[in-house]
Amino acid sequence: MENIYERCTLCPRMCGVDRTKTVGACGMPAQIYIGRVGLHPWEEPCISYKSGAGTVFFSGCNLHCVYCQNQAISNELRGRAITTQELADAFLKLQEQGADCIDLVTPTHYVPDILQALDMVRNRLTIPVVYNTGGYENVETIRMLDGYVDVYLPDIKYYESETALRYSHAADYFEKASAAVTEMVRQTGSPVYNGDGGMVRGTVIRHLVLPGHRKESMQILDWIRAHFESEQVRISLMSQYTPLPSLPEGFSELKRRITSFEYNSVVDYAAQLGLEGYMQEKSSARETYIPEFYEGKSILNPD
């Protein structure tokens, strides 16, 4: 069987790099690197409603957004190297700790290993598997996940190619993200919940409102409403944008938090369109909400 890592085309970068020998556009080799494994209480209420989502933060990312809050692990080869068996064991340990779900964060560049790890524990895993992604996906890779993922949690970050190119070096972002989200909704169907309000199947589309881009946020909402019935998806509008000291020079427009007017106007517009989902308090825009990586308490790094 062909090893996809030897000519990697898992994401839209289509870098074709042999990740068994070097790193791909995601910054990662074929070896699994993780930044944190543990319970995370700050995800959407439908996947973090009791003990917290059982998050596995994978190192690396195919977007490298200039404002990334997880850049401690997304932009450099950092984290802890683990085997596929250790990944499978981590899923079970999270479940034993009472995790509400298995929350796979930025997982695309490790999809083959994730599928293998899930195959190892499928008969013992009783909580939903969540695919938590920045949205820059190949439809072909998402199709590989059919039958493995219960809940999709994709971003749709940008509508305009100019914005996507400037902030994430991905002019084709919306084209790829919109196609991927359409496939995700096809797989999951309309949201299904358990008795505690936890989503056991469905798709939640996330969007982070950026400073000065509320009209683009509204364009994304227009697309969602035009392509899906209101009961088919949920949305999550995030206000947590936090300008970090590491923001590169030349992005002065991002050196502030969003205003209440900006965020509330987007929330109001979603309500006008009849879209349902989750909204954040503006107090979420704090650095304290950024998880600790590899030094924080973790199942695989408890000290």
N, C-alpha and C positions, 0 to 999 in steps of 0.2 A: 504494500500500500504506500502511495506517495506521501512523503512527509511534507505537509504544506509549509512548515517553517523553513524548508530549504529553498523555497522561492515564494516568499510570503505575499499573499494577495488578500489577506483577511479584511483589510480596511480599504477605504477609497484612495488612500495614498498609492496603493498598488506598487509598492517600492520594489518588489521582486527580490529582496535581499535574502541571502542565506543566513537566517538568524541562528543556525547552529554554529556559525563561525564568527558572526559579528552582530551588531544591533540594527534593527530596522528603523523606519521612520518614527515608530513609537518610542524609540530609545531603548528598547528591550531586546535581549537575546531570546532564544527558545526556552531557556531555563526560566521557571516561574519565579518572579520576585514579588513579594507582598510588602506593603507598608504598614499594615495593621490588620489584625483579626480580633474582633470583639463586639460586644453589644453596643449599639449606637441609638440613643433615644431621640435624636433630632430629625429623623426622617418623617415623611408624610404620615399622618395619623393612621392611615389604612395599612401601613406596613410596620409601624412602630407604635403599637397601641397598649402593650403590657410591659414586657421586660425590655423592649427595644429590638431593632432589627439586628440580625446577626451578620454584621458587615465583614466582607473580605475586601480590603482596599488593595487592588493590584497596582504595582508600580508601573510607571510608563503611561503614555497617552498619545493618541494620534493627532491631537489638536494643538497642544501647546499654546493655549490662549494666553495673551499677554497679561491678563488680570487673574490668572488661575490662583485659587485659594489653596489648592493641594499641590502646589509646585514643588514642595519638599520631596515628593515622590514622583511627580508626573514629568518633570523635565530632566531628571538625572537618573543614572543607573544606581539607585539606592534601594534599601529595603533588605528583606531577608530572603535568601534563596531557599525554596522548598521543592519537594518532589510532588508528583501527582498523588501518591498515596497520602502524603501529609496534608494535601489540600482536602482530600476526601475525609480524612480523620478530623480536620478542622470543622467541616460541615456538621459532623455528628457531635463534636464537642459544643458547638454553638447551640445545637438543638438541645443537648443535655442541660445547658445553662438557661434554658427557657426562652431562647430567641423566638421572636414572632415570625421570622422568615430567614432564609439565606439570601443576603443582599450582596450581589456581586457588583462591585463598584469599578468602573472603567475596565471591563473584562475582555474587550474584543480581541486583543492581540494574544490571548491565551485560550480562545474558544476550544481548540482541539483537546487541550488538557482538562478544561472544565467539563467537557462532555464525558471524557474518560473517568474523571473523578466522580461525577454524578452517577455514571453507570455502576461504579463500585458500591454506592450506598443507596441506590434507588429503593431497594426493598426495606430500608430502615429509616429513610427520611420521610417525615410526615408533615413537615411545614413547607409552605410555598417557596419556590425559587424565584428570586427577583433579579432581573437583568437591568442594571442601573448604568446608563450610558450617556455620553455626551451627544449622541445622536448621529455622529458622522460614521455611518455604517454602510457596508455593501449589503444589498438585499440577499445575495447568495449566502453570506455568512449568517444572516438572521434566519434564513430557511434551515440552516444546519441545526438551529436551536428548537425547531418545532417539536413539541412533545417533551421538551426538557424544562422550558421556562413557563412558569405559571403567570407571572406578572411582569410586564415590561414597564420600565420607568425611564423613558428617553427624554433628553432635552430636545427642544427645538430652539436653538439659540438666536438664529438670525434669519431674516427673510431676504435682505438685500445682499447680493454677492460682494459689493464693495465693503460692507461692514464685516462680512465673514473673512474676506481677504485681509483686511486691516488688522483684525483682532485675533484671527486664528489661522491665517495663511491657507485658507480653504475657500476659494471663490465658488466652488460647486457645493458648498455646505447645504443650502436649502434643498437643492435637487436631490442630494443623497439622503438627507434626513427625512424629507417628506415621503420618499419612496420606502424607506426603512420603516417608518412609523405606520404607513399603510399596511405593510406586511405584518407588523406586530399586532395590529388590531384584527387583521384577518385571522391570525392564529388564536388569539385569546377570546375574541368575541366581546360582548358587553360585560362590564364588571360583575363579579359574583363575590358576596361577602359571607363571612362566618357569623356566628351569633354574637361575637364580641366586636363586630364592626371592622374586622380585618379583611382585607381583600385577598381572596384565594385564587382569583383569576381576573385578568383584565389588563388594561393599559392606562397609565397615568402620564400625560404629557406635561413635562416641566418647562417652565420658561423663566429665566432670570431677567428682570427688568434692569436695563443698563441706563446710566445717566445720559440724558439727551436723546434717548431712543424709544420713547413711549409710542410714537406713531408706528415704528417698526414692530413693536410688540403687538399693536392692534392689527397690523397686517397678518401676523402669525395667527392671531385669534380668528380673523376672517377666514383664513385658509382652513383651520380646524373645523369651523362651523360649516363651511361649504362642502367639506369632504366626509364629515361624520355626523350622524344623528347625535343629539345631546346625550342620549342614554348609552351610546357606544363607548365613550371615553370619559375620563375625568382629566381636569387640568390642575396644575399646581403652579400658581404665580408666586414667584419668590422675590422678596425685597432685600435679600441678605447681601447684596453687592457691597464689598468692603474694599476700599482702595488700600493696597499694601505698599510698604516702602520699596518693594522690589519691582514695582511698575516701571517699565522702561521709559526713558526720555522720549518725548514726542507724543505722549498720550495725555496731554493736560486735561482733556475732556473727561477722563476717567478718574481724575484725582479728587473726586467727591462722591459722597453717597447719593443715592436717589432722593428726591424730595417726596414729601407726602402727596403733593399734587400729582407728581409723575406716577407714583404707584397706584394711588386711589383712582386715577383716571383710567388706568388699564383694568383694574378690578371692576370698576363700574361698567366698562365696555364689555367685559366678559359676561357680566350679569345681563346686559342689554341683549346679548346674543343668545342667552339661555344656556350658557356653558356652566357646568357644575364642577366643583372640586375643592381645592384647598388654597387658602390665602395665608400669608405670613403677617405677623406684627412687624413693624419697622425696627423693633428692638432686636430682631434677628441679625441685623447688620453689625456684627461685632466679631472681632478676631477670636473671642473665646469660644465661638461655635465651630472653629476649625479644629478637627481632631488632632491629637498628638500622634505622630508617626514613629514607629520603631522604638521610641523610648518610653511611650506610654504603655499602660497595662494592656496586655494582649494574651490571648490563649497560647500563642506560640512564643511569646516573649513576656512572661509574667512579671519579671523583676524590673 
